[in-house]
Amino acid sequence: MENFVSEELRVVNKAPLSRRIKKGKNMIAVASGKGGVGKTWFSISLSHALSLLKQKVLLFDGDLGLANIDIQLGLMAKYDLGSVVSGKLTLNQVVQAYEKGHFDVVVGRSGSAGLASMPIGRLQILGEDLSLLASSYNKVILDMGAGVDKSVRVLSGMAEKIIVVCTDEPTSLTDAYAFIKIMTLQYPRSEIKIVINQANSIREGQRTYDTLLKACQNFLKITPSLLGIIRRDARVRDAIRNQTSIITRYPASEASEDVIAIAKRLLADG
């Protein structure tokens, strides 16, 4: 793993200054290491919560191979990220408003191997375009794909903050740790925060975080902070099934309250 990360760093560092990725202070990457932990649901819910807190928000579907934000929100997008990569449209031309949540969305293209396998140089150009677009927003949420593919690492490295979402499943914790290790090696200036999702209780969520924290402290010598715990809520599945944000459908639910608390903590952190 370290070998191909080092090679990628060599390529990036040899690129012209205009092609090096600059961190966006208002960009927040949401990653997981493992699929199936509620990462996209959390990205949508966080975007909605931030908009309720008077923030102008853009949600960017950074899962370049298996995009599904449009599906979860029931959006019928006329244009998507594929049109940008092909050069047909600029990034700002594919921005779509999600009226129910009062935030904007850049929809990805599901099942496109071409997007998922973009070379580093093209990813950097996409990153530059996104940085320019981000200047029009208070917060830009990057919903990254699962795993540690090149596109996930490069786009996550653009963000000043990286939120790693995990559950109490052993595979989720293992993959979250692997993701944190790789990002710490490749982008040591990134601020990594942890969100525990689908916790049976706040206490159990804290235990899950403590397990991940101990591994990070012992082996990586870092202390990623706990951003928040989201309690298990059966209404999450219903909201997804009805293709809407849980904050719209169940604003008083435990999951909604937990995400809103996370959004407030993010804003307090700056």
N, C-alpha and C positions, 0 to 999 in steps of 0.2 A: 504493500500500500504506500509506504513512504517513498518508494522509488518513483512511482508515477506522479506523486505529488511534487517531488523535487524536480522532475522533468517539466511539469507544468509551470512551476515557479520560474525555472530557467527561461522558458519561452516568454512568460509574462514580463520578466525583468529585462529582457532584450528588446521588448517592444518600444516604439517611440513613446515619448512622454505623453503625447496626445492620445495614445492608445492604452495607457495604463488606467486601470479602474480606480476611480476616486470614490471614497466612501460617502454615501448620502446620509447626512445627519438626521434626516426625517424618514429614512428607509428602515423598515423592520422586516427581516426575513423570518418566516415561520417554517421550521423544518422538523423532521422527526427521526430520521434514520430508518425507521420502519413504517410500512404502510398500515392502514387500519387503526390508527390511534385517534382519529378525529381531527387531523391537521387542517384539512380544507374547511370543515365545519367551524373550527375555531377561527380560522382566518376570516371567514364570512362574518361570524358573530362579533369578532373584535372590531372589524371595520364598521359594523353597524353601531356598536357601543361607542366607538370614538366619534362617529357622526352625531350621536345623541349628545355628546359632550362638546358640541360646537366646533368640531374639527372638520376641515375639508379633506376627505379621504379618497385615495385611489387604491383599489384592490387589483393587483397584477397577478395573473395566473402564470406562475413560473414553472409549473409542471409541464415541461415542453413535449413530453411524449404521451401523457395520460391526463390531459386537462379535463376538469369536470366542474369548475365553478359555475359555468353556465347551466349545467344540468341541475345542480343543487339549488340554483336560484330560479330555474324555469325561464332563463333568458333565451330569446331567439335572436342571436347576434347575426347581423348582416355581414360583418367583417370580423376577422380574428387575427391573432398574432402571425399566422401563416402568411397573410397578405403583407405584413411588414417585413418578414424575413425574405420573402420573394422580391421585395423592392417595389411592389405595386402601390403601397400606401405608406405613409409615415405613421409613427406610433400614436401621435395625437389624433390621427384620423380614425383610429379603431377604438377610441375610448367610448364607452357606452354608459349611460346613467342607469343606475338601479334605483328607481323612484321610491320603492317601498322602504329602502334602507337609507336613502339620501346620501349615497356614495357612488363613485364612479368605478367602472370595471374595465380592465383589458382582458378579453377572453382569449384563452389559448386554443390550440387545435389538438384534439384527442387523436391518438393513433398515428401521429406523424413522426416517422423515424428520422426524417430530415431535420426536424427541429431538435430532437433529442441528441443528435450527433453533430451539432454545429461545432465548427472549430473554434478554438479559443479566441482568435482574432475577431470572428463574427460575433461571438458572445460579448466581447468587450465593446464593440460598436453598439450592440443592442443595449448594453449597460450605459453607455454614454447618452444614448437617446432617452433612456428611462430617467437618467439623472436630470436631463433638461426638462422633461415632462414633470418630474417630481417637484421642481421649483414652484409649480402652480398649486401645490397642495401642502397641507400641514403635516399629514402622515401618508406614507405609501407602504402598504402591506404586500409583501412578496410571498405568495403561497407556493412554496417550493415542492418539488417532487420528493418522493420517499427515496432513501438511500443516499449514496455519496458520489453519484455520477458527476462528471466534469461540469455540466451545466448547473447542477445544484451547488457545487463548491464555488464556482466563479460568481454566480449571481448572488449567493448568500454572502460572499466576501465583499459585495458592494455595500451591504447594509452596515450601519453602525451598531445596531443591535440584532442579535439572532435569538429568537425564541425557539427552544427545543421542546416539543410536545412529546410526552411519553405517558405510559400507563404502568400499572404494577406488574404487567406480564414480564417474565424474565427476558424474553426475546426483545421486547420493547426497550428495556433498560440496557441490555447489551448493545443494541444498535444505536441507542441514544449516546451511550458512552463512546462508541466507535466514531460517530459523527463529530462529537465534541473534540475528540482527540485529533482527528484530521484537520478540523477547522482551526484548532489552536495552533497546530504545526504550520498550517499554510497562511492563516490570517491572525496572527497573535494579538492584533489590536482590536479584534472584534469583541464586543461585549455580549457574552452569552448568558441568557436567562432561562430558567426552567419553568414549564407549566405542566402540572400533573393533571391529566384528564381522566374522567370516568372513575374517580375515587369513590369508594363506598362511604367514606366519611373524611372530614378534614384531618382527623388523627391518622387514618390510614394513608392519606395523601402525603402527609408529613413524613411518615415512615418510608414511603417510596422515594421521596426526595432525598431523605437522609442516606438511603442506600446508594443512590447515584452520586451524591455529594462526596461520600466517603471514598468511592473509587476515583473521583476526579482529584481529590486532595492527596490521596496516597500515591497515585501513579502519574498524574499530570501536574501536580502542585498548583492547581487553580481552584477557585471557590466560586463556581457559578451560582448566582443568587436565585432564590425561589420567587418567581413573579406571582404565582397564584396556584390555587387548587380548584378544579372544577368537579363538583360532585356528580355522581352518576344520576342521570335523570331520564326516565322513560319518554319524556316529552320531546327529547332531542330527536329520536328516531321518527316520531310523528311529524315534526317540523321538516325534516329532510324528505320524508315521503311526500309531503305536500309542497315541496320545492319553495320553501320560504325560510326566512331567518327566524330562529327561535325567539328572538327579542320582539319580533312582530307578532308571532302566533301566541307565545306564552311569556309576556314581559315580566310576570311575577314569579316565574319558575326559578328553582335553585340554580340551574345552569345559567340562566340569563343574569341573575344576580352576581354569580361568580365571575362571569366574563366582564360585566360592567365594572366590578371591583378591580379586575386586572387592568382594564382600560384606564381607570382613574390612577392606578399606581404607575402605569407607563407615563402618563402626563406629569405626574408629580416628580418622576425621575428626570424629566426633561427630554 
